[in-house]
Amino acid sequence: MPLASAALLLAVFSHDPVQDRFNALFSASELPGLSPCVILKDGTEILLAAGHADEEKQPPMTPKHRFLSGSTGKTFFAALALQLESESVIDLGAKLKSFLGAEDWYSRLPNSETVTFAQLMRHESGIPEHLDNPAWLAKVLKDPLTEWSPRELIEFSLDKEPLFKPGEGWSYSDTNYIFLAMAIEKKTGKRAYDMIRERFLTKLALSATEPSTKLSFDSFANGNHANGALFPAGWAAKEGKLKITPQFEWAGGGFVTNPRDLAFWIRSVMSGKVLSEAALTKMKSSVAARTGRGHEYGYGLQVRPTEIGKSFGHSGWYPGYIADVQHFPDTGVTVCVMANSDSMAAFKTNYQL
């Protein structure tokens, strides 16, 4: 039985039996550490952890440990865009050209004349993923501590053939959200991270969540890069500092957090505490996605079928880390699970995406 499902079934009991059962299930895991949070319909929070948060199986993983959360961060940037539309600052049906068209590089962007914000947010833009360009990876591996400007990131998607005409296909891409955030900053004259901190992190008291723009963080779980397929296998941090700057993610992800904060964030969004009713309805309006059977994608939101009904949330992958958060409206339950390993195979044996 997947760990998340077990936690849901056992949540009616006191904390200790849930933790004991979780420990027993985790004992067969190949992951170094795993930390779930379950928030029930009445707001009861169940925080669990098992395994270890660093090398040599020390220290033990705790619910307070923080992780790089990968693409789950798109939910923050999407919520920001939707709030700004509600305030008539931007129109998500508008063309990207109306905001960035004057930039000297813009004509080199695939589908530059027609792509809209909505198509960026739902991955219908046809713009190639900059992370898939071997030149980008080569540069990261050559100088892993380089800090990237958005302009440097998008260079790896320019002068390429589009994958398809906007709105006529689907392809997941961090690049879409880099362009979204660039346009938001151009229009508002403010840093997207600053607006997210003011509008969401501070107001919701998400004290464990912050932009992943540095090499070390308090209460940080060291991630393990399992297979070396892209980045060298081994631990993500040495002597408390990450070996690769996470700053390159920016609007494609871009946050460090813990399971409780991430679960509370998605629960707040889905309960209407962050967006207007109209904006939340738009966020959930989805198109067919190629991330799994029956999966769809809204405005920065994955929509997935599950055994207990449709879920809304997002998964995330970063070298050394995996995260997944889902809200189940039929039960009112929210579940977040974070691991300090990027082995998707090991993660799926414990948690069904």
N, C-alpha and C positions, 0 to 999 in steps of 0.2 A: 504493500500500500504506500503511495507517495506520502512523504512527510507532511506536506500541506494538508492533504486530505485527512490524515490521522489527527493533525492538530485541530481541524475543524470539528471532527467527530468527538474529540475528547475535551473540547473547550468548555463543556458544561460542568466539568469537574474543577477541583481547586488547582492552583498553579503547580504544586509539587507533582501530582500524578501525571499531568501533561508533560512536565519536564522529564520525569522518569521514563515515560513511554517514548518521548522524543529521543532520549539518550539511547534507549534500546534499539530504536530504528536506525539511528545514526551510526551505531557501532559497526554496521556492515558497509558503511560508506567509504569511498576512496577520496573524498574531499578532505582537505585539512580542517576546514571549519565551515559551519553553516549557522545562520541566525534568522529565524522567522519571527514575524509579528502577526498576530491575529487580532483584529478589532471587531467585536461583535456588534450587533445591531443597536444594543443599548449603550454602546461606547466603552464597554469593558475591554481592556487591553491585555493580551496575553503575550509576554515577551519571553522568547526561548533562545538558547544558544548551546552549541555542542562543538567539540573539537578544539582546535587551537588557532591562535591569531598570528603566529609567527613561526620561525624556524625552531627546530629542536622541541616541538610541541609545547612551546611556552611563548607567551602566557596563555591560559585557557581563554577560549572565546567567551565573550559576555554580550548581553543585549545592547550594551552601550558602545561596543566597537563600531567604528565607521568604515565604510567601504567606498571605493569609486563605483559609481552607479551607472556608468555608460549611458545608453540612449534613453533611459528613463527621464533624463534631464530635458528631453524634447517636450515633455508635458509642461514644464515651466515656461519655455519660450512660446509654446502654442497658447497657453493661457494668457500670457502677456499680449500676444497679437489679438486674441479674441476680446480682451478687455479694451484694448485701444480701438478696436472697431466699434465696440459698444459706446465709446466716448466720441465717435466720429473723427478720430485722428487718422485712421487708415480705413481703406475699403479692401477686404480680402478678395473681392472679385476683380480688383484692379490689376493691371499689368505691372510686372516688376520694372519694366522700362520706364514707367512714369516716376519711379523713385531713383533708379540707378542708371538711367539711360544716358546721362551726361558724362559718366565715367569713361576715361579714355580706353578702357579695356572692354566696355560693354558689348560692342559689336562682335567681339570674339566669342561671346557666350552662345552655346547651342540653344536654339529656340528663343533667342533673345527678343524677338519682335512680338511674340504672342504669349509667353508664359505668364501665368497669374500667381498671386499669393496663394490662392486656394489650391492650385496645382502643386505648388512647392510643398504645402503643408500636408497634402495627402499623397505625396510621392508620385504624382502624375505628370511631372514636368518634362521627363525625357532627358534631363541633364545628367551626364555621366558622373558617377561617384568619384570624387577626387582621391579617396582612400584606396581605390582600386588601381590607381596609376602606379606602376612599379617605381617610377622616379620619385614619388612621394615617400614610399617606404624606404628606398635607398638613402634618401636624405635624412630620414629619422634615424636609421641605424648608424649612419655615419656620424651624426651629431645629435644624440638623443636628448640633450638638454636645451636645444634650440627653442626659443619662444617664437611662435608663429603668429603673424598678423593675419586677419581674415583675407586680406589681399593676396598674401603668399599662399594661403590654402587654396583659394579658388583658381589660382594659376594652373593647377593640375587638371582642371576641367575645361579650360578654355581651348579653343581651336580643335575641338573634337566633334565627331559626327554625333548628332542627337540619337538617343536610343529609340525614340519614337516621337511622333507629334504630340504636343501637350494635350492631355486628356484622352489619349488613344492607347494608353498602356499603363503599366505600373512597375516601378522599380525603386526599392528602398534606397535612400541616399542621405547621408549626413550633409552632403553639399547643399541640398535643398534648404536645410535649416540655417546653414551659414549665410546663404543669400537672404533668407527671411530676416535674420537678425541684423545684417548689414543695412537692409532697407529701413528697418525700424529705427536704428540709430541715426541714419541719414535724415529721416523725417522728424524725429523728436529732438535731435541734438543731445541725447542722453545715452549713457551706456546701458545696454540691455541688462547686464548683471545688476547694476544699481537699481533699476526699476523693479527687477524681480525681488531683490532684497527688500525694498521698501514696501512693495505691494503684497508680497506673499510670505517671505521668510520671517520678517519682523511681525507682521500682523497675526500670523498663525503660530508664532513662538516656535518656529522650527529651528531650535538652537543648535542642533547637530548637523545642520545643512549649510554648506557654503560652497562658493565657486571653487572648482578644482584648478587653481591657477598657481600653485606652488608645489614644492617637492616634499613637504612634510606636514602632517596634521596630528593634532592631539587625538588620543583614543583610536588610533588607526590600525586596522587589521592589515597585515602584510599579505599581499596577494601572491599566488603561485601561478606562473605561466606554465601550463602543463605540458604542451607537446612541442613547442618550438617551431610551429608551422610558419608563423610570421615573425615573432620576436623570440629572442633566445630563451630557452626553457630555464626555469629557476624562479627565485623569489623576486618580486617586483621592486622591493626596497632593500637597501643595504645601510646598516647603521642609522635607521630611521629616515632615510631619504630615498625617494623614488629614483630609479635609474633612468626613466624616461619621463619627460615632463608631460603631465596630463593636460596642460594648457592648450594643446593642439585641438582638443575636442570642441571647445567653445559651445556654440549653439547645437551641435550634433549630440551633445550630452552635457558634460561640463560641471558636474557637481559631486561632492563627497557628502555622504549622509549615512544614516543608520536605518534599519528596517522600520522602527517605530515612526520616525519622521516621514519616511516615504509613504508608508501606509496611511498615516494621518493626512498627508497632503492629498493623495488620490481620493480618500474618503471625503475630504473637505470639498474638493472639486465636484465630485459626483453628487454631493448632497446640496449643491447650490450655494455654498458659502463663499465661493470665489468668483463665479461668473453669473451673469443674468440668466434668466430662464431661456431666452432666445439664444444667447451665446453658448450655453451648455448644450442645447439642442443641436446647434451647428457643430460643436465639437464632436458629438456622438454620431453625426451623419457620416456614413462611411461608404467606401468603395471596396470591391474585392481586392484582397492582398495575397501575395505569394509567400507568406510566412508560415503557413500551415493549412491543413484541411479546414475549410469553412471560415478562415480568418478574413477579417476586413480591417480597414484602416480609416480612421476619421481625421480630425484636425489635431495631429499630435497624439493620437490615442489608438491603441490596438483594441479591436473588438473581436472576442474569441468565444466560440461555443465550448461549454464545459458540461460535466455531468450534473452540475447544480445550476445550470442556466447560463445565459450569456454573461460574459465578464467584460469590464472596461478597465484598461490599465496600460502597462508597457513593460517590455523586457529590456534588459541592457547587458551589453558585453563590453568589457575593457580588458586589455592585457592583464591577466591575473585575477579577474573578477567577473562574476555573473550576478545579475539582479533580476527579479521579476516581482511585479506588484499587480494585483487584480482586485477590483471591487465587483461584488456579485449583488446586483440590485434585487434579485428575487429573495435573497436571504438577509440583505443588509450587512453582510460580512465583507471585510476587507482583509486580504492576506498579502504580506510582503515577505519574500525570502531572498537573502543575500549570502553569497559564498565567496570565500577568498581563494578561488580557483577559477580558471577560465575553461575547464574541461566540461563542455556541454554534455558529453556522454555521461560523466559521473553525476552531473547536476540532475539530468533527467531521470536517473535511477531513483532519486530521492524526491523529486518535485516535478509534477506533470505540468508542462507549459501549456 
